[in-house]
Amino acid sequence: MSVNTREIILDILLELEKRDAKSHLLIRDVLLKYDYLDARDKGFIKRVSEGTVFNRITLDYVLDKYSSKPVAKCKPAVAAILRMSLYQILYMDKVPDNAVCDEAVKLCRKKSFEAFCPFVNGVLRSICRDKDNALSFDGINDKVQRLSVQYSCPEWIVKMFMKEQGDAESLIKALSEIRPTYVKVLRSDDALMLEKEWAEKGIKYETVGSIADAYKLESFEGMESVPGFLEGKFLIQDVSSMICAESTGVREGDDLKVLDVCAAPGGKSSYVASRMLPKGEVISCDVSDDKVSLIADNIERMGLANVTPTLQDATEFNSEFENRFDVVIADVPCSGLGVMSRKSDIKYKISNGAMKDICDLQKKIVTNVSRYVKPGGVLVYSTCTVHKAENEKMVKFITENLPFKEDSLKPYVPFLFTGERKTDTHIQLRPDVDGTDGFFVARFIRE
């Protein structure tokens, strides 16, 4: 059966317009539906869908420069066809521009928008003729507007970053770039064998010098094609999350009780559990059946018998957990502004007004789960954002309101402190400085 990949992309974009779906989850579900497609087609669908959503501000700016009608006033299907086609023209060298224009017109016609075919064709071909200048932003004098348009970042986020970080362009630029794929091999004995198998399949890999058995992978088509994935030999995890897991201080062979309170998909739980094997116990919790099922699937794939996926709302007290755990990991819900490039639409779904609600939720969670830490035990607080109210100000909240003191991260992640840092008890990771996702980690000891 012949499948039009561009039509699938259009359907994804229109579905995102119609309902409040998370783009990365919708794209995942669509790819599962069309799992019979080859890896190249699925990769094309994923790349164009994610790229079109992520770069919407930039794409609309360029389209409006070359169109007599603002794209926002076009019919949703026509606007989506223009955006997805322009993304291919500007950001995907392997797709011939003429082919993109032709396919856009065909898609318009197939969706019964025959009258708009000349308009779509004319706008796209005008941009193709002036392609070298299409992404020029020299005419935008206001810095906030320029950064917003150039890196497709809402203006209120640009303003917040500039207020908190000063000249934030390098940060905003880094947050707009496609992030590499990192993996953590769970058992050191498997590392050399996997390196050999990856090389045989033409998969490029680099070791992460600071963390044992961690790798950056390139040149593969779908994670399921990577040797070791289906067998549970490694987990997919950014270096920032590995740093969070390292910050727990869990060592090989430890026999500790660990609680991961907002755990899905279970990466940090898997990391610390594999390190303690065959000892230790990890309770890996999240708030919904779907999330717990995701944890369970990953734990089963990796064969970790010392992890128990558990349905538990982190805001609700569980008396069975009180004073029970040596380590509690609280990677709390957050604005997600440090992983914007991984979740294409997160910057559009969050609002300035919602930030206080997020911080209130974080305080509620950490206040509750702090009661689960044994006296003398460890609390690791983390977020995937670069927003001070969710990070540094939360450290202050914890030390001023809960029976915890800050504890040094140096013994656990010493490679992060070779340069000058203001403190060694918490750290703000940035893609432009540290080469990781935007991520925050703080370590505390219960008094």
C-alpha positions as CSV (number, residue, x, y, z in Angstrom):
1,M,0.0,0.0,0.0
2,S,1.4,3.4,-1.1
3,V,1.6,6.0,1.7
4,N,2.2,9.7,1.2
5,T,4.6,10.7,4.0
6,R,3.8,14.4,3.4
7,E,0.1,13.8,3.9
8,I,0.9,12.1,7.2
9,I,2.9,15.1,8.2
10,L,0.1,17.4,7.3
11,D,-2.4,15.3,9.3
12,I,0.0,15.6,12.3
13,L,0.2,19.4,12.0
14,L,-3.6,19.8,11.7
15,E,-4.2,17.5,14.6
16,L,-1.9,19.6,16.8
17,E,-4.0,22.6,15.7
18,K,-7.3,21.0,16.7
19,R,-6.5,19.6,20.1
20,D,-4.2,20.1,23.0
21,A,-1.8,17.3,22.2
22,K,1.9,17.1,23.0
23,S,3.7,17.0,19.7
24,H,6.4,14.5,20.7
25,L,3.7,12.1,21.9
26,L,1.4,12.5,18.9
27,I,4.3,12.0,16.5
28,R,5.4,8.9,18.5
29,D,1.8,7.5,18.2
30,V,1.6,8.2,14.5
31,L,5.0,6.5,13.9
32,L,3.8,3.5,15.8
33,K,0.7,3.4,13.6
34,Y,2.9,3.4,10.5
35,D,5.5,1.2,11.9
36,Y,5.6,-0.8,8.7
37,L,7.2,2.1,6.9
38,D,11.0,1.9,6.4
39,A,13.3,3.8,8.7
40,R,14.0,6.5,6.2
41,D,10.3,7.4,5.7
42,K,9.7,7.4,9.5
43,G,12.7,9.6,10.0
44,F,11.4,12.0,7.3
45,I,8.0,12.2,9.0
46,K,9.6,12.8,12.4
47,R,12.1,15.4,11.2
48,V,9.7,17.5,9.2
49,S,6.9,17.4,11.8
50,E,9.2,18.3,14.7
51,G,11.0,20.9,12.7
52,T,7.9,22.6,11.4
53,V,6.4,22.9,14.9
54,F,9.6,24.0,16.5
55,N,10.5,26.7,13.9
56,R,6.9,28.1,13.5
57,I,7.8,31.7,14.4
58,T,10.7,31.8,11.9
59,L,8.7,30.1,9.2
60,D,5.8,32.5,9.5
61,Y,8.1,35.5,9.4
62,V,9.7,34.3,6.2
63,L,6.4,33.3,4.6
64,D,4.9,36.7,5.5
65,K,7.9,38.5,3.8
66,Y,7.1,36.8,0.5
67,S,3.3,36.5,0.6
68,S,0.6,39.1,0.0
69,K,-1.5,37.3,2.7
70,P,-0.3,36.6,6.2
71,V,0.0,32.9,6.8
72,A,-1.9,33.3,10.1
73,K,-5.0,34.3,8.0
74,C,-4.7,31.3,5.6
75,K,-6.9,28.2,6.0
76,P,-5.3,25.8,8.5
77,A,-4.4,23.2,5.9
78,V,-2.9,25.7,3.5
79,A,-0.9,27.3,6.3
80,A,0.4,23.9,7.4
81,I,1.4,23.0,3.8
82,L,3.2,26.2,3.4
83,R,5.1,25.8,6.8
84,M,6.1,22.2,6.3
85,S,7.2,22.9,2.7
86,L,9.2,25.9,3.7
87,Y,10.9,23.9,6.5
88,Q,12.1,21.4,3.9
89,I,13.3,24.2,1.6
90,L,15.3,26.1,4.3
91,Y,16.5,23.3,6.6
92,M,16.8,20.1,4.6
93,D,19.4,20.1,1.9
94,K,18.7,16.6,0.6
95,V,15.2,17.5,-0.6
96,P,15.3,19.3,-4.0
97,D,13.4,22.6,-3.8
98,N,11.5,22.0,-7.0
99,A,10.2,18.6,-5.7
100,V,9.1,20.3,-2.4
101,C,7.1,22.9,-4.4
102,D,5.5,20.3,-6.7
103,E,4.6,18.1,-3.7
104,A,3.0,21.1,-1.9
105,V,0.8,21.8,-4.9
106,K,-0.2,18.1,-5.2
107,L,-1.1,18.0,-1.5
108,C,-3.2,21.2,-1.8
109,R,-5.0,19.6,-4.7
110,K,-5.5,16.3,-2.9
111,K,-7.0,18.1,0.1
112,S,-9.5,19.9,-2.2
113,F,-7.8,23.3,-2.0
114,E,-7.4,23.6,-5.8
115,A,-8.0,27.3,-5.7
116,F,-5.0,27.9,-3.5
117,C,-2.5,25.9,-5.6
118,P,-1.2,29.0,-7.6
119,F,-0.8,30.9,-4.3
120,V,1.1,28.1,-2.6
121,N,3.3,27.5,-5.6
122,G,4.0,31.2,-6.1
123,V,5.0,31.9,-2.5
124,L,7.3,28.9,-2.2
125,R,9.0,29.4,-5.6
126,S,9.6,33.1,-4.7
127,I,11.4,32.0,-1.6
128,C,13.4,29.4,-3.5
129,R,14.6,32.1,-6.0
130,D,15.7,34.3,-3.0
131,K,16.8,31.5,-0.8
132,D,20.1,33.0,0.2
133,N,18.3,36.0,1.8
134,A,15.3,34.3,3.2
135,L,16.8,33.8,6.6
136,S,18.3,37.3,6.9
137,F,17.1,39.1,10.0
138,D,19.2,42.3,9.6
139,G,16.1,44.4,9.1
140,I,14.8,43.7,12.7
141,N,16.3,46.4,14.9
142,D,14.7,45.3,18.2
143,K,16.9,42.7,19.8
144,V,14.1,40.8,21.5
145,Q,12.1,40.6,18.3
146,R,15.2,39.5,16.3
147,L,16.1,36.7,18.7
148,S,12.5,35.6,18.8
149,V,12.2,35.4,15.0
150,Q,15.7,34.1,14.4
151,Y,15.5,31.3,16.9
152,S,11.7,30.8,16.9
153,C,11.4,31.6,20.6
154,P,8.4,33.4,22.0
155,E,9.3,37.0,23.0
156,W,8.3,36.6,26.6
157,I,10.8,33.8,27.0
158,V,13.5,35.8,25.3
159,K,12.8,38.7,27.7
160,M,13.0,36.4,30.7
161,F,16.3,34.9,29.6
162,M,17.8,38.3,28.9
163,K,16.7,39.5,32.4
164,E,18.1,36.4,34.2
165,Q,21.1,35.6,32.0
166,G,22.2,39.0,30.5
167,D,23.2,38.6,26.9
168,A,21.2,35.4,26.4
169,E,21.7,34.9,22.6
170,S,24.2,32.0,22.9
171,L,21.8,30.2,25.3
172,I,18.7,30.8,23.0
173,K,20.7,29.7,20.0
174,A,21.8,26.5,21.7
175,L,18.3,25.7,22.8
176,S,17.2,25.9,19.2
177,E,19.7,23.4,17.9
178,I,19.0,19.7,17.4
179,R,20.5,17.8,20.3
180,P,22.6,14.7,19.9
181,T,21.5,11.3,21.1
182,Y,23.3,9.9,24.2
183,V,23.1,6.5,25.7
184,K,24.3,4.9,28.9
185,V,25.5,1.3,28.8
186,L,24.2,-0.3,32.0
187,R,26.8,-3.0,32.5
188,S,30.5,-2.2,31.8
189,D,31.1,-5.7,30.5
190,D,28.8,-5.0,27.5
191,A,30.5,-1.8,26.4
192,L,33.3,-3.2,24.2
193,M,31.0,-5.7,22.5
194,L,28.5,-2.9,21.7
195,E,31.2,-0.7,20.3
196,K,32.2,-3.5,17.9
197,E,28.6,-4.1,16.9
198,W,27.9,-0.4,16.4
199,A,31.0,0.0,14.2
200,E,30.0,-3.0,12.1
201,K,26.6,-1.4,11.4
202,G,28.2,1.9,10.5
203,I,26.9,3.7,13.6
204,K,29.3,6.4,14.7
205,Y,29.9,6.7,18.4
206,E,32.0,8.8,20.8
207,T,32.6,8.1,24.4
208,V,31.6,10.8,27.0
209,G,34.9,11.1,28.8
210,S,33.5,12.3,32.1
211,I,31.0,9.4,32.6
212,A,31.9,5.7,32.3
213,D,30.1,3.8,29.6
214,A,28.3,6.8,28.2
215,Y,28.3,7.4,24.4
216,K,27.1,9.9,21.8
217,L,25.5,8.0,18.8
218,E,25.2,9.2,15.2
219,S,24.3,7.8,11.8
220,F,21.6,5.4,12.7
221,E,18.0,5.0,11.5
222,G,15.7,4.4,14.4
223,M,16.8,3.4,17.9
224,E,15.5,-0.1,17.4
225,S,18.1,-0.6,14.7
226,V,20.9,0.1,17.2
227,P,22.5,-3.1,18.5
228,G,21.8,-3.5,22.2
229,F,18.6,-1.5,22.4
230,L,16.0,-4.2,22.2
231,E,18.2,-6.4,24.4
232,G,18.2,-3.7,27.1
233,K,21.9,-3.2,27.1
234,F,21.6,0.6,27.4
235,L,19.2,3.4,28.1
236,I,18.7,6.6,26.1
237,Q,19.6,9.5,28.3
238,D,21.1,13.0,28.0
239,V,24.3,13.6,29.8
240,S,22.5,16.0,32.1
241,S,20.2,13.2,33.4
242,M,23.3,11.0,33.9
243,I,24.8,13.8,36.0
244,C,21.6,13.9,38.1
245,A,21.8,10.1,38.6
246,E,25.5,10.4,39.5
247,S,24.6,13.1,42.0
248,T,22.8,10.6,44.1
249,G,26.1,9.1,45.2
250,V,24.9,5.6,44.6
251,R,27.9,3.3,44.1
252,E,28.3,-0.2,42.7
253,G,27.0,-2.9,45.0
254,D,25.3,-0.5,47.4
255,D,22.3,-1.9,49.2
256,L,20.2,1.2,49.4
257,K,16.5,2.1,49.2
258,V,15.9,4.7,46.5
259,L,12.7,6.5,45.6
260,D,12.3,8.2,42.2
261,V,9.1,10.3,42.6
262,C,8.5,11.7,39.1
263,A,10.2,8.9,37.3
264,A,8.8,8.3,33.8
265,P,10.2,7.1,31.5
266,G,12.5,5.6,34.2
267,G,16.0,6.5,33.1
268,K,17.3,7.7,36.4
269,S,15.7,4.7,38.2
270,S,17.4,2.4,35.7
271,Y,20.7,4.1,36.1
272,V,20.9,3.8,39.9
273,A,19.3,0.3,40.0
274,S,21.8,-1.1,37.5
275,R,24.6,0.2,39.6
276,M,23.4,-1.5,42.7
277,L,22.7,-4.9,41.2
278,P,22.2,-7.5,42.5
279,K,21.4,-5.5,45.6
280,G,19.4,-2.4,46.3
281,E,15.7,-1.4,45.8
282,V,14.3,1.3,43.7
283,I,10.7,2.4,43.9
284,S,9.9,4.2,40.6
285,C,6.8,6.3,40.8
286,D,4.6,8.5,38.6
287,V,1.2,10.0,38.6
288,S,-0.7,8.1,35.8
289,D,-1.2,4.5,34.6
290,D,0.3,5.5,31.2
291,K,3.5,6.8,32.8
292,V,3.9,3.8,35.1
293,S,3.4,1.5,32.1
294,L,6.1,3.3,30.3
295,I,8.5,2.8,33.3
296,A,7.5,-0.9,33.4
297,D,8.2,-1.4,29.7
298,N,11.6,0.1,30.0
299,I,12.5,-1.8,33.2
300,E,11.4,-5.0,31.6
301,R,13.5,-4.3,28.5
302,M,16.5,-3.8,30.6
303,G,15.8,-6.7,32.9
304,L,16.2,-4.8,36.2
305,A,14.6,-7.0,38.9
306,N,15.4,-4.4,41.7
307,V,13.0,-1.7,40.4
308,T,9.3,-1.6,41.2
309,P,7.1,0.7,39.0
310,T,4.5,2.2,41.3
311,L,1.4,4.5,40.8
312,Q,1.9,7.4,43.2
313,D,1.0,11.1,43.0
314,A,4.1,13.0,44.3
315,T,1.8,15.6,45.8
316,E,-0.1,13.1,48.0
317,F,1.5,11.8,51.2
318,N,2.1,8.0,51.5
319,S,2.6,7.0,55.1
320,E,4.3,3.8,54.0
321,F,7.1,5.9,52.5
322,E,7.8,8.1,55.5
323,N,11.5,8.1,56.6
324,R,12.0,5.0,54.5
325,F,14.5,6.0,51.8
326,D,18.3,6.5,51.8
327,V,17.9,8.5,48.5
328,V,15.0,10.4,47.0
329,I,15.2,11.7,43.5
330,A,12.8,14.6,42.8
331,D,13.1,15.4,39.1
332,V,10.0,17.6,39.3
333,P,7.6,18.8,36.6
334,C,8.8,22.1,35.3
335,S,8.5,24.6,32.4
336,G,10.9,22.4,30.3
337,L,12.6,25.4,28.8
338,G,16.0,23.6,28.9
339,V,14.8,20.9,26.5
340,M,12.9,23.0,24.0
341,S,14.7,21.4,21.1
342,R,13.6,17.9,22.2
343,K,9.9,18.9,22.7
344,S,9.1,21.0,19.7
345,D,6.0,22.7,21.1
346,I,6.7,23.1,24.8
347,K,7.7,26.8,24.4
348,Y,4.3,27.5,22.8
349,K,2.3,25.7,25.4
350,I,3.8,27.3,28.4
351,S,2.8,30.8,29.3
352,N,4.3,33.5,31.5
353,G,1.2,33.4,33.7
354,A,1.6,29.6,34.3
355,M,5.1,29.9,35.7
356,K,3.9,30.6,39.3
357,D,1.6,27.6,39.2
358,I,4.6,25.4,38.2
359,C,6.7,26.8,41.0
360,D,3.8,26.2,43.5
361,L,3.5,22.6,42.3
362,Q,7.3,22.1,42.7
363,K,7.1,23.4,46.3
364,K,4.2,21.1,47.1
365,I,6.0,18.1,45.7
366,V,9.3,18.7,47.4
367,T,7.6,19.5,50.7
368,N,5.7,16.2,50.5
369,V,8.5,13.9,49.3
370,S,11.0,15.4,51.8
371,R,9.3,13.4,54.5
372,Y,10.3,10.2,52.7
373,V,14.0,10.8,53.2
374,K,15.6,9.1,56.2
375,P,17.5,11.4,58.6
376,G,21.0,11.6,57.1
377,G,19.6,10.6,53.8
378,V,19.9,12.3,50.4
379,L,17.5,14.4,48.4
380,V,18.4,15.2,44.8
381,Y,16.3,18.0,43.3
382,S,16.4,18.5,39.5
383,T,14.6,20.2,36.6
384,C,15.0,20.4,32.9
385,T,14.9,24.2,32.8
386,V,17.1,27.3,33.0
387,H,14.5,29.4,34.9
388,K,15.8,30.7,38.3
389,A,12.5,30.6,40.0
390,E,12.3,26.9,39.5
391,N,16.0,26.3,40.3
392,E,18.1,28.6,42.5
393,K,15.0,30.0,44.3
394,M,13.8,26.5,45.0
395,V,17.1,25.7,46.7
396,K,16.5,28.6,49.0
397,F,12.9,27.4,49.6
398,I,14.1,24.0,50.6
399,T,16.9,25.1,53.0
400,E,14.7,27.7,54.6
401,N,11.5,25.7,55.0
402,L,12.6,22.0,55.2
403,P,15.0,20.1,57.5
404,F,17.7,19.9,54.8
405,K,21.2,21.4,54.2
406,E,22.9,21.7,50.9
407,D,25.6,19.1,50.2
408,S,28.6,19.3,47.8
409,L,28.2,17.7,44.4
410,K,32.0,17.6,43.9
411,P,32.6,14.1,45.1
412,Y,30.1,12.7,42.6
413,V,30.6,14.8,39.5
414,P,34.1,16.3,40.0
415,F,34.5,17.0,36.3
416,L,31.9,19.8,36.5
417,F,34.0,21.8,38.9
418,T,37.4,22.1,37.1
419,G,36.5,25.7,36.3
420,E,35.0,28.5,38.3
421,R,31.6,27.8,39.8
422,K,29.7,30.0,42.3
423,T,28.8,27.0,44.4
424,D,29.4,23.2,44.5
425,T,26.0,22.3,46.0
426,H,23.9,22.9,43.0
427,I,24.6,23.5,39.3
428,Q,22.9,25.0,36.3
429,L,23.8,23.1,33.2
430,R,23.5,24.9,29.8
431,P,23.8,23.7,26.3
432,D,26.0,26.6,25.2
433,V,28.4,26.1,28.2
434,D,28.3,22.5,29.1
435,G,27.0,20.8,25.9
436,T,24.1,19.2,27.7
437,D,20.4,19.9,27.9
438,G,19.4,22.9,30.0
439,F,19.2,21.1,33.4
440,F,19.5,21.9,37.1
441,V,20.7,19.6,39.9
442,A,20.9,20.2,43.6
443,R,21.9,17.8,46.4
444,F,20.7,18.0,50.0
445,I,21.2,16.0,53.2
446,R,18.3,15.6,55.7
447,E,19.2,16.8,59.1
